[in-house]
Amino acid sequence: MLQQSVLEGAESNRRRKERSESMDSGDLPDHVLVVDDDADIRDLLAEYLGQNGIKVTVARDAKEMREVLDGTKPDIIVLDVMMPGEDGLTLCRELRSRSNVPVIMLTARAEEVDRIIGIEMGADDYMGKPFSPRELLARIKGVLRRTRSMPPTLGGAQRVKFAGWTLDSGARHLIGPDGVIVSLSGAEYRLLAVLVEHPNRVLDRNQLMDLTLGREATPFDRSIDVQISRLRNRLNDDAREPRIIKTVRNEGYILAAQVERAD
């Protein structure tokens, strides 16, 4: 089923030509690390993404992933959830403890709770199996584009203050009122940066999904709610009576704080 989605013939040749022109112009290709115990999926993605101008490294398990990461830093990781030994959720949590590299999780599980757990572990996006390689490519490009192009907060300031906290857009982390640095995943940073860019303004889930991932929320998609919950936890914001990121019933979320430059 997956093989039917691979581009063939003229389109493949065109992609190869575009890749060659990109390399000739001095641009380095995006580097994707695919971690999946299924050899067919590794081979498929290595071929398809390679045809579309992306450098691909593959790993079949946690051990090989760590070996790759010891020698290089990919731009994004595509990580399977269901693997023997250490599963993808455990590895995602480990990655978040030491890196902010974007992670897209692949899951064969249909339950929404499994996807929510992936977001809670720090994943930037997720896709269910079976999947379309073309859609995965679009997701990869979308996450990378938003990771790299998030505008400097508040008119170009590298640091902004709100509610006693400081958001550093260069280091992409928070600094607490006590001076302690709080790490953020890529998804958490993008969401907080969007809220900081629009203080005291209600943003609904579709707007937040579009601004952070470039797509609308599906009817049962709770990824934004999960990330809001994670941000509140980072900010020590009481979930029952939040003071900083408030819920506006049937409308969305609002950063209820004055934002100012800290530079």
N, C-alpha and C positions, 0 to 999 in steps of 0.2 A: 504493500500500500504506500509506504514511504517512497519507494523507488519511483513511483509514477509521478511524484511531485518534482523530481529533478529536471532542471531545464536541459534541453537537448539541442543538437544541431546548431543553427545559426545563432541562437541566443547564447549558447555556451561559448562559441567563437567570439562573439561580441564582448562578453565578459572578460575573456582572456586578453583581448585587445585593450580593453579599458584598464585592466590590471597592469599590462605592460606599459601603457602610457603613463599611468600613475607612478610606476617605479622609475620611469625615465625622467619624470618631473621632479624626482627627489623625495616624494612623499612616501613615508613608510606605511605598509599595510597594517590594518588593525590586527591584533594578535588575540585569538580566542583559544582558550584551553577547554577542551571537551573531556569531561570525566564521566565515563559510563562503562559498566561492565559488559555491555552488549557490543560485540565486535562489529555487527552489521550497522548499528547506529554510528559507531565511531567512524567506520569507513565511509558511510553515506555522508556524514557531516563534513568529514575531511575533504571529500570530493566536491560536494556542493558548495560549501563555503569557499574552498580554494578557487573554484571556477568563478566566484564572485569577488575575487580580489582580496580575500582575507587569509592571513597566515593562521594555520591551525596546528595545534599540538594536542595530542590525545593521551589520555591516561585511563587505565582500566580499573583502578582502585585508589584507596587513600595513599598507599605507599608510593605509587607512581606519581600521584598528584604532588606529594611533598617533594619528591625528587625533582620534578619539573620546576616547582616554585623556588627551590634552593638555587636554581641556576638562571632563572629568568622571571620577569614580571609581566604576565599577560594583561591585556587591556580589559578583559572580561572573562568570566568562567561560566561555562554551561555545565551544570552539575545534576546528575541523576540522583533521585531520592532513594530508590530501592536498589542498594548494592550490598553484596555479601560483606561481612565484617563490619567496618565502620560505614554507616549509611550517610546519605547526603545531608541530612539534617545536622548530624554531629559534625560533619566537615564544614558546613556553612557556619555553624557557631564558632568553630575553631578559626575559620578565616576572618570572621568579624572581630575576633579578639586581637588580631595582629595586622589587619589590613582593611582598607576601604575599597578594594577592587570590586566592581559590580559583579553580581551573581544572578544568573537566571537558572531556576530549578526546573527539572523535568520530572513529572510524576505520572505514574500509571494509575494512581489512586484517584477515584472520582469524588471522594468526599471532600466537601468544602473545608472541614476541620483540618485536613492534612495540608491544604494550601495555606490556611491561616497560620498553621504552625511554621511553615516555611517562611512566611513573611515575618513572623515573630523571631525566627532565628537570624533574620537580617537579610533575606533574599530581596533583590530589587524587583524581580518579576518571576513569573512561573508559567509553565505551559504543560498541558496534559498530553499524555501519550494515548493513541498515536497522534503525531503532529505533522504539520506541513513544514518542510525545510524552508520554504519561501517565507512562511510566517515567522519562523524562528529567526531568519535573517533580518526581517523587518524589526523584530523585537530587539535583536542585538544592536542594530543601527540606532534604534530609538533610544535605548538606554545609554549608549555611548554618546549620542548627540546631546542628550540632556545632562549627562554627567559633565561633559566638557563645556557646554555652552550656558550653564546656569549663570545669569548675569551677576556681576558684583552687586552686593546688597546696598540698598539705599544710595543710589546715585554714585556708585563707584567706590564707596568706602569698603575697605577690606574687613573692618570690624564694626559691628553695630551692637548697641546695647538695648535690652528690653527686660523689664521686670527683674533687674539685678543680674541678669545673665548677659554674656557676650558671645556672639556668634562670629567666629573667625572664618571668613570665606576663602582665605588662602589655605589654611590648614584643614578646613572643613571639619572643625570640631567646636564644641561649646566650652566656655570657661564659666564655672559657677561663681556665685557671690563670694565663696571662700577661696577662689583662685584655683580650684581643682579643675583639671581638664577632663572633659567628658567626651569620649569618642562617639562618633555617629556613623551608621552605615550610609552607603550612598543614597539609598531610598529615604532614610531619615533626614539626611542633609538637604536633599532636594525639596522634600515636603516642607521642612522648616524654613528654607530659603524663600519658598513661594509665600508662606504665611507672613514672613517678615517683610516681604516686598509689598504685601497688601494688608497692613495692620488695620484693625478695627473695621474690617470688611468681611462680610459673610461670603464664604466660598463653598459651593456645593460639591458633592463627590465627583460629579462629572468634570467640573472645572479643575479640581485637584488632580484627578487622573490624567486629564489632558495636559496640564501644565507640568506634571512630573513624569508621565510615561507616554504621552502622546496618543492616548486612546480613551474612550469613554468606559465607564464602569458598566459591567453587566448587571442584570437585576439582582443577583445574589452575591455580587463581588464585595467582600468586606475588607479588602486589602488596605484601603484608606483608613477605615476604622481601626484596624490593627496597628497601623503605623502611627496614628494619632495617639493611641493608647501607649505605644512605646515612647513617643516623644514626651507625653505627660510624665511617664515614669522617669525619663532622663531629667526632666525639669522639676522633679519632686512636686508635681502638680496633682493635687488630690482628685482622683477620678470621679468621686461622688460630687464634689463641689469645686471644680477646677477654677482657678483664678486667671490662668494665662491663656490656655487654649480651651475655649468654651464651645459647647454644643448648642446650636440654635435648632430647636426641634423642627423637624420636617424641612429644614433648609440647608444646614451644613455646619461648618466650623468657622470660628473667628479667633484671631490672635488679639485678645483684649488687653493690649499694652501699648504704651508709647514707645516708638522705636527711634533711636537717634544714633548718629555717627559716634564711634568710639576712637577713630583715628586722630 
